């Protein structure tokens, strides 16, 4: 089923979420756009340790951050001139790609999170408008799509696996819920710090789509998947050494009630890249390389050499 058909079904449940009201509220700062408005994407690669099937597997992750125009009504990237101005929302997109091997067969996963940059539509800046997840491995593939309204999330899940089959569903959500897939953006404080040094915050918590899928708890379970997490920021900076170098970092810790605890080491200086992360599950990521590139233009055979700039 295509994205337009899915959204057409969801529009019947909550028309305000799919219309195009004027987006009013504080705008992203000029300082934010001075860095993120250059028409390039930030690409960072990581040495990955990925838990799966009760074991730890080496792999590779790539995080891609880029700003885009996004259609509020269609919940897709807006082509230039294809939508009225009232339908456009500025977003920061994070594409998180993971590749790892489990015995004889490989996994390829991708999570895309689209976070609004301006407040409006009864939503705050850096609230997600959409999160998608896909996984491909030799047994089959899955695809999840979450579409957010101010106090609801609309879920569509497609799967190869019989036990994971669910119908599209809508769920009421607390306004301050934090979706785990957006944490790599939130801890960076790209337009103001998420937390002050030494501060702690307890929030409603929606687990990452990959974690739900690997646990065979598809997102359509909705509030059954909702928990709480305590987010804290260390009072003082630290220093972390990774393959890409040694960095002063600010450390955020996310402790999920009854679940894992993950520490995020974030570059103290702008642009506050993710330097490393480490979870009580054994999952780890360590920065190998990073650059800002118009990667969608680098699609010729000779452009493969550009991967070396990213540590790939």
N, C-alpha and C positions, 0 to 999 in steps of 0.2 A: 504494500500500500504506500503510495507516495506521500510526501510531507503535506502537500496541499489537501489531499483527501483526509488525512489524519486531523489536521487543524480544522477542517470543515466540520468534522464530527464533534470536536471539542468545543467549537464555537456555539453549538446548540446548548451546551451545558452552562456556559458562562459568557454571554455575549459581550460584556464590558471588557473582558480580557482580550478579545479579538478585534474590537473596533479600534479606531485611531484617534483618541482624544488628544488634545494639546498636551504635550509633556512639559509640565511646569515644575520648577524647583531649581535649587542651586546647580550650577553648571560645573563641569570639571575645570580646574584652574588653568591659567595660562602657563604656569610652571609645568603642569602635567603635559600639556600639548606641545610645549617647547621641545620635549624629548620624544613623545610618542606620536607626534603629528608629522614625522619626517617621511612617511610613506614606506617605511621598512618594518620588518619583523625582527624581534629578538629571538634567536635560536640558541639553546643551550643543551649540550649533551651530557649524559651522566653514566657512570658505571652503576649498574643496577644489581641488587640482590633481591630476588622476587620469591616469596613463599608460595608454594603450590603443592598440593598432594602431600602435605606434611614434611616437605623438604625445602631447602633453600637452593635457588637456581640462579646462576650468573646471567646477566643480560645487559641490555642497553635501553636507556630512556632518552627521549628528546622532548623538551618543553618549548613550545612556540607561542610567543605572545605578540599580538598585533591588534591594532585598532581597526574597526570597520564600521560602515553604515549598515544598519540592521532594520529589517522591516518588522514593525510591531504587529501588523495584521497577519503576515505570512510566516513570521519567525524564521526567516532565512536572510542571508546576506543580500542587501539591496543593490541591484545593478544601477549604475548611474542613470538618472532620468526615468527609471521605471516605476517610481512610487512618488506620490505627493509628499511634500516636505513634512506635513503633519504625521506621516506614517513612519518617518525615519527616527531611529534611536541610535545614538553613538554607543558602541560597545567595545569592550576589550575582550578579545577572544583568546582563550588558552587551549591549544591542542596539545594533549599529553599522549605521547606515543611510547609504547613499551614493546620490546621484543625479547623473548627469552625462550630457552629450550627446556622441555620436560621429557627427559629420556629421549626416545626416538623422534618425538614430534615437537614442532615449534608453536609458540603462541605469538600472535600479533594483536595488540589491543590499542584502541584510541578512544580517549575521552575528550570531548569538546565542550567547553563551558563559555557561555556568552554573558558577560556581566555589563549591565548598563553603567554608563559613565556620568549621566546627569540624573538627579532626582526628578521624580514626576510619576504620573499615572498611579498615585498612591503607593509608590515604591521609592526606596532610597538608592543613592548612588552605590554601585558595586553589589546591588542585588542581582542575582542571575535572572535572565529572561528565558534561558533554555540550556539544558545539559543533555548531551547525547553520549552514548557509550556503545562501542562495538568490539567484539572479540572474534577472532578467526583462529581456529586450530584444526587439527586433522580429523577431529570427531564431528565438528560442525561450527556454526556461527550463531551469534546472538546480536540483537540491536535493541537498545532502549532509548526512549526519548521522553524527557521531562520538559513540560512547558509551564512556566510560572505565571500566575496572576498574583495580585497583592497579597491574598491570604489563602491561595489554593495552589496545588500542583496537579497537572494533568499528565497522566502516564500512559504511554503506549509501549508495549514490549513485544518484540518478535524473537522467536527462538527456534532452533532445530530440535531442542530437547523436550520431550513430551511432558515431563514433570514440571517444567518451567512455564508452560502455556498459561497465559492470563488474558483476560479481556481488557480493553482500554478502560481507565478509571480516573475519577477526579477525587481529590482528597483535600480537606481543609488543613491548612498548615499555620502554625504560629507565625506572626509577621517577622519575628526575629530569628527564625530557624536558620542555622548555618548548614549549608550543603558541603560535605567534606571535599567534593571535587573542586570547590572554589578556594580552598585554603591556600594553595600555592600563590594565588593572587592576593588574598587578604593579608597574609603575613608580610607581604612586600611593602604594604603601606604606600602605594604608588601616588596617592593624592592625600596623604595624611596618615599617620601611624594608626594601625588597628587598635593597639593598646599602648599606654605609656609604660616606660620601664618600671618593672616591679608590679604591674597591675595584673589582676585576675578577673575573668569573666566566665559565668556559667550560662550556656546557651542550649536551646533545643537543637538536636543533632540528627542530620540525615546522612547515613553512611554512604561512602563512595559506591558508585554503580558497579565497579569491578568487584568490590568486596561483597556486595549483595549477590552478584551473579556467581562468584566463586563459592559462596555459601549456599547456592541454590535458593536464594530468597529474592525473587525478582521484584523490581521496584513497584509493581502494581499492588504489593501488599500495603503500600501507603503508610498510614500511621502506625501499623504494626512494626515498621522498621524504625520509627522515630524513637530517639533516646535523648540523653543529655551528655554534654561534654564540658569540661572546664579548660579554658584557654588561659595560659599565663605567659607573660614575657619576663625574661630574666632581668634583674635590676641592673646588671652591668654587662657590658659586651665581653665577648670571648674571642679566641683565635682558633681557626680551623684550617688544617692543611688537607688539600685534595689534589688530584692530578693536575688541575689547572693552576695551582699555586696556593699561597697562604693568605687568608683573608680575616680581617676583623669582622665579627658577625654579631648580630643580635639573635638570641635564641628564644623561639616560641615553643611552648609545649602544649600539646592537645591531649588531654586525658579523657577518654570516653568511658562513661560509667559502665562497668561490667565488660569493658572491651579494651582495646590496645591503647598504649600511650606512644605518641610520636613527637619527636623533637625536630624542629625546623631551624636550620642555621641560615640566616639571611644576611647577605652582605650589608655591613653597616653603612657604607657610602652608597650614594646614588650610582646606578639605578636599582640597588637593593635586589640583586639577583639571588635566586635560591642556590646556595653553595653546597648544602648537603642536607639529608634528612635521614632519620633513623627511628625505627619502630620496635616496640617490644615483641612484635611478630617475627622479627629478624629481617624485615625489609629495610634496605638501605639505598641511598643514592649519593653519589659523589661527583662533583662537577669536573668534566673533562675538557670542555671548551665552550666558548660563547662568542657570538658576533651578531651584528645587526645587518641583515641582508634582505633585498627584495627577492626572496627565494623562488617565488612563482615565475620569475623571469629566467632563472638559472636552470633551464630544462634541456640544454643541448648536451650531447655526449661529452664534450670537453669540460663542461661545468662541473663534472664529478670531482675535479680537483679542489673545488671550493669546500668539500666536506672536511678537508684537512684543517681548515680554519676553525671547525667546530669540534675537533678532536675525534672525528669519525673515520 
